[in-house]
Amino acid sequence: MTARTAFTVSASSATGIPGLTEIAASLPLSLAPSDSAPQIAAVDGSSGWAVRAQKALDAGALAVVVGSPAAHDGDTHLDAVTAGRVVIAWEFAANPGILAAAEAAAAWRDRAVLVDCTLTVPDSAGLEGALLDSLTAARRIAGEFGPLATVFSGPSGRHLAGRLDNGAPLSLGIVVSGAVPASLRVRLLTTDGGITVVVPSAATAAPAEARVVGPDGELLLPTLWETSRRASWRRAIAIAGGDSVSADTAELHRTASLAPPPAASVATV
């Protein structure tokens, strides 16, 4: 029987990493709380997260999990080795369902005629972080696209528009509503079908559903019944164990450059 590796883990009370205790308990490896020199550290994604991640790694952490960042900290650049040990725990984009849909979408992207991404959130407190999360998910599925323009921005959400590299339109919306549970839906449509993935909030512990529709009918893609949070911590354990490296921060810098800056209420017709 293979021995399981044990890692120490810590997170301050202000990390903004919800459900950390439950996540650690659910993982197939032993994680022990630590007040000092943890091997895996969690930091919140508010402005300055890159500095906090660097401090945790300098203190001896082997990997750092960053809660969904609301800013990409463009003025702070981690070196390649450090960045390779940082996992960004997106609330939606890190879900295994997004990864399954992204793999399937690779053969469809050149034929895309529309990509629609809609994220529903319960309040407007974290719109900038939600925007980066949805942009990351859209980019993983749709591939490359140019900077987006703001069509609408206000207390009820945001609506952005742009185009894929093949010229197809891209619509990205964030809807603020407490009437339905938080969720993300990304659709890539072609002339004869497409791919749709729906990711529920990690708080529900429900699985994502990714479906492919083509001339032969509809196929539900296999994906893990796992939240984005647990998936992110599994990745951090692999990094701490020397089995993997992360490209999350480089991806974030590229994705953040596509988002228009925060603005006052805007509406264009």
PERAKA-V943397 format. One record per residue. N is the residue number from 0. PHI is phi in whole degrees, -180 to 180 (NA if undefined). OMEGA is omega in whole degrees, -180 to 180 (999 if undefined). Layout:
n=N phi=PHI omega=OMEGA
n=N phi=PHI omega=OMEGA
//
This chain:
n=0 phi=NA omega=-178
n=1 phi=-73 omega=179
n=2 phi=-71 omega=179
n=3 phi=-90 omega=179
n=4 phi=-77 omega=178
n=5 phi=-107 omega=177
n=6 phi=-125 omega=173
n=7 phi=-90 omega=-176
n=8 phi=-141 omega=177
n=9 phi=-145 omega=174
n=10 phi=-155 omega=179
n=11 phi=-70 omega=-178
n=12 phi=-67 omega=-177
n=13 phi=-106 omega=-174
n=14 phi=-70 omega=-175
n=15 phi=71 omega=176
n=16 phi=-102 omega=-176
n=17 phi=-69 omega=175
n=18 phi=67 omega=-175
n=19 phi=-61 omega=-179
n=20 phi=-61 omega=-179
n=21 phi=-66 omega=179
n=22 phi=-62 omega=-178
n=23 phi=-59 omega=-178
n=24 phi=-69 omega=-175
n=25 phi=-88 omega=-175
n=26 phi=-78 omega=-177
n=27 phi=-81 omega=176
n=28 phi=-139 omega=-179
n=29 phi=-84 omega=175
n=30 phi=-122 omega=-178
n=31 phi=-111 omega=178
n=32 phi=-59 omega=-179
n=33 phi=-143 omega=178
n=34 phi=-90 omega=-179
n=35 phi=-151 omega=177
n=36 phi=45 omega=178
n=37 phi=-72 omega=177
n=38 phi=-86 omega=173
n=39 phi=-130 omega=-177
n=40 phi=-116 omega=176
n=41 phi=-114 omega=177
n=42 phi=-130 omega=-180
n=43 phi=-79 omega=-174
n=44 phi=-96 omega=177
n=45 phi=-70 omega=-177
n=46 phi=-52 omega=-177
n=47 phi=98 omega=-176
n=48 phi=-63 omega=-179
n=49 phi=-65 omega=178
n=50 phi=-66 omega=180
n=51 phi=-65 omega=178
n=52 phi=-65 omega=179
n=53 phi=-61 omega=180
n=54 phi=-63 omega=180
n=55 phi=-64 omega=179
n=56 phi=-70 omega=177
n=57 phi=-64 omega=-180
n=58 phi=-82 omega=175
n=59 phi=118 omega=178
n=60 phi=-65 omega=179
n=61 phi=-91 omega=179
n=62 phi=-156 omega=179
n=63 phi=-130 omega=175
n=64 phi=-105 omega=-179
n=65 phi=-105 omega=175
n=66 phi=-62 omega=-175
n=67 phi=-36 omega=-176
n=68 phi=-74 omega=175
n=69 phi=-94 omega=179
n=70 phi=-147 omega=-177
n=71 phi=-94 omega=176
n=72 phi=50 omega=-175
n=73 phi=-62 omega=-179
n=74 phi=-84 omega=180
n=75 phi=-115 omega=-177
n=76 phi=-113 omega=177
n=77 phi=-78 omega=177
n=78 phi=-70 omega=-172
n=79 phi=-59 omega=-179
n=80 phi=-67 omega=180
n=81 phi=-65 omega=-179
n=82 phi=-60 omega=-180
n=83 phi=-69 omega=179
n=84 phi=-110 omega=-179
n=85 phi=-110 omega=177
n=86 phi=-107 omega=176
n=87 phi=-95 omega=-175
n=88 phi=-91 omega=178
n=89 phi=-61 omega=180
n=90 phi=-64 omega=-177
n=91 phi=-120 omega=-174
n=92 phi=-64 omega=-179
n=93 phi=-86 omega=-179
n=94 phi=-67 omega=179
n=95 phi=-57 omega=178
n=96 phi=-64 omega=177
n=97 phi=-66 omega=-180
n=98 phi=-66 omega=178
n=99 phi=-66 omega=179
n=100 phi=-67 omega=180
n=101 phi=-64 omega=179
n=102 phi=-65 omega=-180
n=103 phi=-71 omega=-175
n=104 phi=-73 omega=-177
n=105 phi=-55 omega=-178
n=106 phi=-84 omega=-175
n=107 phi=-109 omega=-168
n=108 phi=-61 omega=-178
n=109 phi=-64 omega=-178
n=110 phi=-101 omega=-177
n=111 phi=-63 omega=175
n=112 phi=-112 omega=178
n=113 phi=-165 omega=169
n=114 phi=-124 omega=-180
n=115 phi=-124 omega=-179
n=116 phi=-127 omega=-180
n=117 phi=-130 omega=178
n=118 phi=-116 omega=177
n=119 phi=-103 omega=-180
n=120 phi=-126 omega=-174
n=121 phi=-75 omega=-180
n=122 phi=-151 omega=-175
n=123 phi=-94 omega=-175
n=124 phi=-65 omega=-174
n=125 phi=-119 omega=-175
n=126 phi=-63 omega=-178
n=127 phi=-67 omega=176
n=128 phi=-66 omega=178
n=129 phi=-64 omega=179
n=130 phi=-64 omega=180
n=131 phi=-65 omega=178
n=132 phi=-62 omega=-178
n=133 phi=-69 omega=176
n=134 phi=-62 omega=179
n=135 phi=-63 omega=179
n=136 phi=-63 omega=-179
n=137 phi=-63 omega=-178
n=138 phi=-69 omega=179
n=139 phi=-65 omega=-178
n=140 phi=-89 omega=-173
n=141 phi=-86 omega=-175
n=142 phi=86 omega=-174
n=143 phi=-74 omega=172
n=144 phi=-151 omega=-176
n=145 phi=-82 omega=178
n=146 phi=-57 omega=-178
n=147 phi=-98 omega=177
n=148 phi=-108 omega=179
n=149 phi=-81 omega=175
n=150 phi=-93 omega=179
n=151 phi=-148 omega=175
n=152 phi=-148 omega=-179
n=153 phi=-169 omega=-178
n=154 phi=-61 omega=-178
n=155 phi=-88 omega=177
n=156 phi=139 omega=180
n=157 phi=-140 omega=175
n=158 phi=-135 omega=-180
n=159 phi=-118 omega=180
n=160 phi=-140 omega=178
n=161 phi=-165 omega=-180
n=162 phi=-138 omega=174
n=163 phi=-71 omega=179
n=164 phi=-62 omega=179
n=165 phi=-88 omega=178
n=166 phi=96 omega=-179
n=167 phi=-68 omega=-180
n=168 phi=-71 omega=176
n=169 phi=-125 omega=178
n=170 phi=-117 omega=-179
n=171 phi=-130 omega=-178
n=172 phi=-126 omega=172
n=173 phi=-121 omega=-176
n=174 phi=-109 omega=177
n=175 phi=-93 omega=-178
n=176 phi=-159 omega=175
n=177 phi=-99 omega=-176
n=178 phi=-78 omega=-180
n=179 phi=-133 omega=178
n=180 phi=-64 omega=177
n=181 phi=-60 omega=179
n=182 phi=-165 omega=177
n=183 phi=-124 omega=174
n=184 phi=-129 omega=176
n=185 phi=-123 omega=178
n=186 phi=-123 omega=171
n=187 phi=-114 omega=-175
n=188 phi=-109 omega=173
n=189 phi=-120 omega=-179
n=190 phi=-70 omega=-178
n=191 phi=-127 omega=179
n=192 phi=158 omega=179
n=193 phi=156 omega=-178
n=194 phi=-129 omega=176
n=195 phi=-130 omega=175
n=196 phi=-127 omega=178
n=197 phi=-120 omega=-178
n=198 phi=-116 omega=177
n=199 phi=-77 omega=176
n=200 phi=-58 omega=178
n=201 phi=-63 omega=-179
n=202 phi=-68 omega=-178
n=203 phi=-84 omega=-176
n=204 phi=61 omega=177
n=205 phi=-90 omega=-178
n=206 phi=-80 omega=171
n=207 phi=-77 omega=175
n=208 phi=-124 omega=178
n=209 phi=-120 omega=-176
n=210 phi=-125 omega=175
n=211 phi=-112 omega=178
n=212 phi=-118 omega=180
n=213 phi=-144 omega=-180
n=214 phi=-57 omega=-178
n=215 phi=-93 omega=179
n=216 phi=118 omega=-176
n=217 phi=-110 omega=179
n=218 phi=-129 omega=174
n=219 phi=-86 omega=-176
n=220 phi=-73 omega=175
n=221 phi=-70 omega=177
n=222 phi=-152 omega=-178
n=223 phi=-74 omega=173
n=224 phi=-82 omega=-172
n=225 phi=-155 omega=178
n=226 phi=-79 omega=177
n=227 phi=-63 omega=-179
n=228 phi=-63 omega=-178
n=229 phi=-66 omega=179
n=230 phi=-62 omega=-180
n=231 phi=-66 omega=180
n=232 phi=-71 omega=174
n=233 phi=-62 omega=178
n=234 phi=-64 omega=179
n=235 phi=-63 omega=178
n=236 phi=-65 omega=178
n=237 phi=-64 omega=178
n=238 phi=-68 omega=179
n=239 phi=-61 omega=180
n=240 phi=-84 omega=179
n=241 phi=80 omega=-177
n=242 phi=-97 omega=-175
n=243 phi=-158 omega=171
n=244 phi=-132 omega=-176
n=245 phi=-111 omega=173
n=246 phi=-115 omega=-173
n=247 phi=-64 omega=-176
n=248 phi=-69 omega=177
n=249 phi=-64 omega=177
n=250 phi=-63 omega=-180
n=251 phi=-62 omega=-180
n=252 phi=-62 omega=179
n=253 phi=-68 omega=-177
n=254 phi=-70 omega=-178
n=255 phi=-62 omega=-180
n=256 phi=-69 omega=-179
n=257 phi=-86 omega=-175
n=258 phi=-87 omega=174
n=259 phi=-68 omega=-179
n=260 phi=-66 omega=176
n=261 phi=-56 omega=-177
n=262 phi=-140 omega=173
n=263 phi=-68 omega=-178
n=264 phi=-53 omega=-178
n=265 phi=-134 omega=174
n=266 phi=-144 omega=178
n=267 phi=-123 omega=-179
n=268 phi=-117 omega=999
//
